[in-house]
Structure formats: C-alpha cells, structure tokens
C-alpha cells in the first residue's frame, strides 16, 4: 500500500456521554442512575447541551476513584481541587 491509499482510523474517546453510556460506565442501570441523581447520591451532575443531558467522562472517572461520594461531598472535593490548581 502506498501512503496515499492507506486508510487512517482515528479512535476518538468521547468527552461527554448520555445516560445510557453513563450507566454502562458505572455498571448500573439507567433507572438506578436516575434514582441516584434524584437522591443526590450521584456526585457528577450532567451538563445540558440543547435538550440533552450529558456527563463528563473525566469527572465520572475522578468520582469513582474518590469512592463515589454523595453530590454534596463531591462538590466540596471538586472545589478544593480547583483551589489547589489555581494556587
């Protein structure tokens, strides 16, 4: 194959995922995801883009690495981390 005829496959990792994929990443059902969100047990909040609610993959990873704290505790942890980054 010549350089001009080769096919380049670019694998993109999504930055934001919908509820179905958020639940899949966390290993839970969508129903449980929504229940956790309503009970404020799910730390990361979704961002709203047009009519869609999407979760940041990077935040989901940080949240699970922190032991899946409640939204209130997670918010405090994120504020503290943000302060440390700006100092």
DSSP file (Angstrom, degrees, kcal/mol; ACC not computed):
  #  RESIDUE AA STRUCTURE BP1 BP2  ACC     N-H-->O    O-->H-N    N-H-->O    O-->H-N    TCO  KAPPA ALPHA  PHI   PSI    X-CA   Y-CA   Z-CA
    1    1 A X              0   0    0      0, 0.0     2,-0.2     0, 0.0     5,-0.0   0.000 360.0 360.0 360.0 141.9    0.0    0.0    0.0
    2    2 A X    >>  -     0   0    0      1,-0.1     4,-1.0     0, 0.0     3,-0.6  -0.516 360.0-108.0 -90.0 164.8    1.2    3.5   -0.7
    3    3 A X  T 34 S+     0   0    0      1,-0.2     3,-0.2     2,-0.2    -1,-0.1   0.823 118.6  52.6 -62.1 -31.2    0.9    6.3    1.8
    4    4 A X  T 34 S+     0   0    0      1,-0.2    -1,-0.2     3,-0.0     0, 0.0   0.752 110.7  45.9 -79.1 -22.6   -1.9    7.9   -0.2
    5    5 A X  T <4 S+     0   0    0     -3,-0.6    -1,-0.2     2,-0.1    -2,-0.2   0.525  86.5 109.3 -97.6  -5.6   -4.0    4.8   -0.3
    6    6 A X     <  -     0   0    0     -4,-1.0     2,-0.5    -3,-0.2    -3,-0.0  -0.448  66.1-131.8 -71.1 142.8   -3.7    3.8    3.3
    7    7 A X        -     0   0    0     -2,-0.1     2,-0.6     2,-0.0    -2,-0.1  -0.836  14.3-149.1 -96.2 128.0   -6.8    4.3    5.5
    8    8 A X        -     0   0    0     -2,-0.5     2,-0.6     2,-0.0    -2,-0.0  -0.858   6.2-157.0 -98.8 125.3   -6.2    6.1    8.7
    9    9 A X        -     0   0    0     -2,-0.6     2,-0.6     2,-0.0    -2,-0.0  -0.902   5.8-162.5-104.0 121.1   -8.5    5.0   11.5
   10   10 A X        -     0   0    0     -2,-0.6     2,-0.7     2,-0.0    -2,-0.0  -0.908   4.2-155.3-107.2 117.4   -8.9    7.6   14.2
   11   11 A X        -     0   0    0     -2,-0.6     2,-0.5     2,-0.0    -2,-0.0  -0.825  12.0-162.8 -94.5 119.2  -10.3    6.4   17.5
   12   12 A X        -     0   0    0     -2,-0.7     2,-0.6     0, 0.0    -2,-0.0  -0.856  10.7-147.1-104.0 134.4  -12.0    9.1   19.5
   13   13 A X        -     0   0    0     -2,-0.5     2,-0.0     1,-0.0    -2,-0.0  -0.882  28.9-120.0 -96.0 124.4  -12.7    8.9   23.1
   14   14 A X        -     0   0    0     -2,-0.6     3,-0.1     1,-0.1    43,-0.1  -0.351  15.7-159.5 -66.7 143.3  -15.9   10.8   24.0
   15   15 A X  S    S+     0   0    0      1,-0.2    42,-2.5    42,-0.1    43,-0.4   0.768  81.5  34.5 -86.8 -31.6  -15.7   13.6   26.4
   16   16 A X  E     -A   56   0A   0     40,-0.2     2,-0.3    41,-0.1    40,-0.2  -0.953  69.6-169.4-125.9 143.8  -19.4   13.5   27.2
   17   17 A X  E     -A   55   0A   0     38,-2.3    38,-2.9    -2,-0.4     2,-0.0  -0.959  19.8-119.9-133.2 152.6  -21.8   10.6   27.4
   18   18 A X     >  -     0   0    0     -2,-0.3     4,-2.6    36,-0.2     5,-0.2  -0.158  43.1 -88.8 -79.8 179.5  -25.5   10.2   27.6
   19   19 A X  H  > S+     0   0    0     34,-0.4     4,-2.8     1,-0.2     5,-0.2   0.882 125.0  55.2 -60.1 -40.8  -27.4    8.5   30.4
   20   20 A X  H  > S+     0   0    0      1,-0.2     4,-1.8     2,-0.2    -1,-0.2   0.936 114.6  38.6 -59.6 -47.1  -27.3    5.1   28.8
   21   21 A X  H  > S+     0   0    0      2,-0.2     4,-2.6     1,-0.2    -1,-0.2   0.806 112.7  56.6 -77.4 -29.0  -23.5    5.2   28.5
   22   22 A X  H  X S+     0   0    0     -4,-2.6     4,-2.2     2,-0.2    -2,-0.2   0.947 109.9  46.0 -62.6 -47.4  -23.0    6.8   31.9
   23   23 A X  H  X>S+     0   0    0     -4,-2.8     5,-2.5     1,-0.2     4,-1.1   0.902 112.3  51.2 -60.9 -41.2  -24.9    3.9   33.4
   24   24 A X  H  <5S+     0   0    0     -4,-1.8     3,-0.4    -5,-0.2    -1,-0.2   0.918 109.2  50.2 -62.6 -43.8  -22.9    1.4   31.4
   25   25 A X  H  <5S+     0   0    0     -4,-2.6    -1,-0.2     1,-0.2    -2,-0.2   0.901 115.2  43.6 -60.7 -41.4  -19.6    3.1   32.5
   26   26 A X  H  <5S-     0   0    0     -4,-2.2    -1,-0.2    -5,-0.2    -2,-0.2   0.594 111.1-121.5 -81.8 -11.1  -20.7    2.9   36.2
   27   27 A X  T  <5S+     0   0    0     -4,-1.1     2,-0.3    -3,-0.4    -3,-0.2   0.814  74.8 110.0  75.5  30.4  -22.1   -0.7   35.8
   28   28 A X  S   <S-     0   0    0     -5,-2.5    -1,-0.3    -6,-0.2     2,-0.1  -0.793  71.8 -94.6-128.6 171.8  -25.6    0.2   36.8
   29   29 A X     >  -     0   0    0     -2,-0.3     4,-2.1     1,-0.1     5,-0.1  -0.446  31.7-116.6 -81.9 161.5  -29.0    0.5   35.1
   30   30 A X  H  > S+     0   0    0      2,-0.2     4,-2.6     1,-0.2     5,-0.2   0.887 117.1  57.0 -62.5 -38.1  -30.3    3.8   33.7
   31   31 A X  H  > S+     0   0    0      1,-0.2     4,-2.3     2,-0.2    -1,-0.2   0.931 108.1  45.5 -59.3 -46.1  -33.1    3.6   36.3
   32   32 A X  H  > S+     0   0    0      2,-0.2     4,-2.9     1,-0.2     5,-0.2   0.886 109.8  56.2 -65.3 -38.0  -30.7    3.4   39.1
   33   33 A X  H  X S+     0   0    0     -4,-2.1     4,-2.3     1,-0.2    -2,-0.2   0.942 110.6  43.8 -56.3 -49.4  -28.7    6.3   37.6
   34   34 A X  H  X S+     0   0    0     -4,-2.6     4,-2.4     2,-0.2    -2,-0.2   0.873 113.4  51.4 -66.5 -37.5  -31.8    8.5   37.6
   35   35 A X  H  X S+     0   0    0     -4,-2.3     4,-2.0    -5,-0.2    -2,-0.2   0.916 111.4  47.4 -64.4 -42.6  -32.7    7.4   41.1
   36   36 A X  H  <>S+     0   0    0     -4,-2.9     5,-2.8     2,-0.2     6,-1.3   0.893 111.9  50.6 -64.6 -39.8  -29.2    8.2   42.4
   37   37 A X  H ><5S+     0   0    0     -4,-2.3     3,-1.1    -5,-0.2    -2,-0.2   0.928 111.0  47.8 -64.6 -44.6  -29.3   11.6   40.6
   38   38 A X  H 3<5S+     0   0    0     -4,-2.4    -1,-0.2     1,-0.3    -2,-0.2   0.851 113.1  48.2 -64.9 -35.0  -32.7   12.4   42.2
   39   39 A X  T 3<5S-     0   0    0     -4,-2.0    -1,-0.3    -5,-0.2    -2,-0.2   0.414 112.9-120.4 -85.5   1.4  -31.5   11.4   45.7
   40   40 A X  T < 5S+     0   0    0     -3,-1.1    31,-2.0    -4,-0.3    32,-0.5   0.793  81.3 121.3  62.1  30.1  -28.3   13.4   45.2
   41   41 A X      < +     0   0    0     -5,-2.8     2,-0.7    29,-0.2    -4,-0.2   0.640  50.9  83.4 -91.7 -19.1  -26.2   10.3   45.6
   42   42 A X        -     0   0    0     -6,-1.3    28,-0.1     1,-0.2    29,-0.1  -0.782  68.7-158.4 -88.8 114.5  -24.6   10.7   42.2
   43   43 A X        +     0   0    0     -2,-0.7    -1,-0.2    26,-0.4     2,-0.1   0.967  69.0  66.8 -59.8 -61.3  -21.7   13.1   42.5
   44   44 A X  S    S-     0   0    0     15,-0.1     2,-0.3    16,-0.1    27,-0.1  -0.402  73.0-148.0 -68.0 134.7  -21.2   14.4   39.0
   45   45 A X        -     0   0    0     -2,-0.1    11,-0.3    26,-0.1     2,-0.1  -0.759  21.3-112.4 -96.2 147.8  -24.1   16.4   37.6
   46   46 A X        -     0   0    0     -2,-0.3     2,-0.3     9,-0.1     9,-0.2  -0.397  22.4-128.8 -75.1 157.0  -24.8   16.3   33.9
   47   47 A X  E     -B   54   0B   0      7,-3.6     7,-2.8    -2,-0.1     2,-0.6  -0.806  21.0-128.8 -98.9 149.2  -24.3   19.3   31.6
   48   48 A X  E     +B   53   0B   0     -2,-0.3     2,-0.5     5,-0.2     5,-0.2  -0.884  25.1 179.2-104.8 122.3  -27.1   20.4   29.4
   49   49 A X  E >   -B   52   0B   0      3,-2.6     3,-2.5    -2,-0.6     2,-0.4  -0.964  69.4 -49.8-122.6 111.5  -26.5   20.8   25.7
   50   50 A X  T 3  S-     0   0    0     -2,-0.5    -2,-0.0     1,-0.3     0, 0.0  -0.494 123.8 -23.9  56.8-115.2  -29.6   21.8   23.9
   51   51 A X  T 3  S+     0   0    0     -2,-0.4     2,-0.3    -3,-0.1    -1,-0.3   0.410 120.3  95.5-102.4   1.5  -32.2   19.3   25.2
   52   52 A X  E <   -B   49   0B   0     -3,-2.5    -3,-2.6   -34,-0.0     2,-0.5  -0.699  60.5-148.9 -98.4 145.5  -29.6   16.6   26.1
   53   53 A X  E     +B   48   0B   0     -2,-0.3   -34,-0.4    -5,-0.2     2,-0.3  -0.960  25.1 178.2-109.9 124.4  -28.1   15.9   29.5
   54   54 A X  E     -B   47   0B   0     -7,-2.8    -7,-3.6    -2,-0.5     2,-0.3  -0.942  20.5-137.8-130.6 147.3  -24.6   14.5   29.2
   55   55 A X  E     -A   17   0A   0    -38,-2.9   -38,-2.3    -2,-0.3     2,-0.5  -0.817  24.3-115.4-106.0 145.2  -22.0   13.5   31.8
   56   56 A X  E  >  -A   16   0A   0     -2,-0.3     4,-2.1   -11,-0.3   -40,-0.2  -0.664  17.0-150.1 -77.8 124.6  -18.3   14.3   31.6
   57   57 A X  H  > S+     0   0    0    -42,-2.5     4,-2.2    -2,-0.5     5,-0.2   0.905  96.7  54.0 -62.0 -42.4  -16.3   11.1   31.3
   58   58 A X  H  > S+     0   0    0    -43,-0.4     4,-2.2     1,-0.2    -1,-0.2   0.879 109.1  48.2 -62.4 -37.6  -13.3   12.6   33.1
   59   59 A X  H  > S+     0   0    0      2,-0.2     4,-2.7     1,-0.2    -1,-0.2   0.887 108.6  53.6 -70.9 -38.2  -15.5   13.6   36.1
   60   60 A X  H  X S+     0   0    0     -4,-2.1     4,-2.2     2,-0.2    -2,-0.2   0.902 110.0  49.0 -60.0 -40.1  -17.1   10.2   36.3
   61   61 A X  H  X S+     0   0    0     -4,-2.2     4,-2.2     2,-0.2    -2,-0.2   0.933 112.5  46.1 -66.1 -46.0  -13.6    8.7   36.4
   62   62 A X  H  X S+     0   0    0     -4,-2.2     4,-1.4     1,-0.2    -2,-0.2   0.901 112.2  52.7 -62.4 -40.3  -12.4   11.0   39.2
   63   63 A X  H  <>S+     0   0    0     -4,-2.7     5,-2.4     1,-0.2     6,-0.4   0.918 110.9  45.0 -63.4 -45.5  -15.7   10.4   41.1
   64   64 A X  H ><5S+     0   0    0     -4,-2.2     3,-1.4     1,-0.2    -1,-0.2   0.888 111.0  53.8 -67.7 -37.2  -15.3    6.7   41.1
   65   65 A X  H 3<5S+     0   0    0     -4,-2.2    -1,-0.2     1,-0.3    -2,-0.2   0.795 105.3  55.8 -65.0 -26.9  -11.6    6.9   42.0
   66   66 A X  T 3<5S-     0   0    0     -4,-1.4    -1,-0.3    -3,-0.2    -2,-0.2   0.435 128.8 -97.3 -84.6   0.1  -12.7    9.1   45.0
   67   67 A X  T < 5 -     0   0    0     -3,-1.4    -3,-0.2    -4,-0.2    -2,-0.1   0.650  58.6 -79.6  95.0  16.7  -15.0    6.3   46.2
   68   68 A X      < -     0   0    0     -5,-2.4    -4,-0.1    -6,-0.1    -1,-0.1   0.934  65.1-170.2  58.7  54.5  -18.3    7.6   44.7
   69   69 A X        -     0   0    0     -6,-0.4   -26,-0.4     1,-0.1    -1,-0.1  -0.246  30.4 -85.8 -70.5 164.8  -19.1   10.2   47.4
   70   70 A X     >  -     0   0    0    -28,-0.1     4,-3.0     1,-0.1   -29,-0.2  -0.139  43.5-101.9 -62.4 165.6  -22.5   12.0   47.5
   71   71 A X  H  > S+     0   0    0    -31,-2.0     4,-2.7     1,-0.2     5,-0.2   0.887 121.7  53.1 -59.0 -40.7  -23.1   15.1   45.4
   72   72 A X  H  > S+     0   0    0    -32,-0.5     4,-1.7     2,-0.2    -1,-0.2   0.949 114.4  39.9 -61.7 -49.6  -22.6   17.4   48.4
   73   73 A X  H  > S+     0   0    0      1,-0.2     4,-2.4     2,-0.2    -2,-0.2   0.901 114.4  54.2 -66.9 -41.0  -19.2   15.9   49.3
   74   74 A X  H  X S+     0   0    0     -4,-3.0     4,-2.7     1,-0.2    -2,-0.2   0.910 105.7  53.1 -60.4 -42.7  -18.2   15.6   45.7
   75   75 A X  H  X S+     0   0    0     -4,-2.7     4,-2.2     1,-0.2    -1,-0.2   0.904 110.0  47.8 -59.3 -42.3  -18.9   19.3   45.2
   76   76 A X  H  X S+     0   0    0     -4,-1.7     4,-2.3     2,-0.2    -1,-0.2   0.894 111.4  50.7 -65.5 -40.2  -16.7   20.2   48.1
   77   77 A X  H  X S+     0   0    0     -4,-2.4     4,-2.3     1,-0.2    -2,-0.2   0.906 111.2  48.1 -63.9 -41.8  -13.9   17.9   46.9
   78   78 A X  H  X S+     0   0    0     -4,-2.7     4,-2.4     2,-0.2    -2,-0.2   0.885 110.6  51.3 -67.0 -39.3  -14.0   19.5   43.4
   79   79 A X  H  X S+     0   0    0     -4,-2.2     4,-2.2    -5,-0.2    -2,-0.2   0.920 111.2  48.4 -62.3 -43.0  -13.9   23.0   44.9
   80   80 A X  H  X S+     0   0    0     -4,-2.3     4,-2.1     1,-0.2    -2,-0.2   0.912 111.8  48.8 -62.9 -43.4  -10.9   22.0   47.0
   81   81 A X  H  X S+     0   0    0     -4,-2.3     4,-1.8     1,-0.2    -1,-0.2   0.887 110.2  51.8 -64.4 -38.7   -9.2   20.5   43.9
   82   82 A X  H  X S+     0   0    0     -4,-2.4     4,-1.4     2,-0.2    -1,-0.2   0.897 108.5  51.1 -65.4 -40.5   -9.9   23.7   41.9
   83   83 A X  H  X S+     0   0    0     -4,-2.2     4,-0.9     1,-0.2     3,-0.2   0.909 109.3  50.5 -62.4 -42.2   -8.4   25.9   44.6
   84   84 A X  H  < S+     0   0    0     -4,-2.1     3,-0.3     1,-0.2    -1,-0.2   0.849 108.0  53.3 -65.8 -33.6   -5.2   23.8   44.6
   85   85 A X  H  < S+     0   0    0     -4,-1.8    -1,-0.2     1,-0.2    -2,-0.2   0.821 109.6  47.8 -70.3 -30.2   -4.9   24.0   40.8
   86   86 A X  H  <        0   0    0     -4,-1.4    -1,-0.2     1,-0.2    -2,-0.2   0.589 360.0 360.0 -88.2 -10.7   -5.1   27.8   40.9
   87   87 A X     <        0   0    0     -4,-0.9    -1,-0.2    -3,-0.3    -2,-0.1   0.473 360.0 360.0 -83.1 360.0   -2.6   28.3   43.7
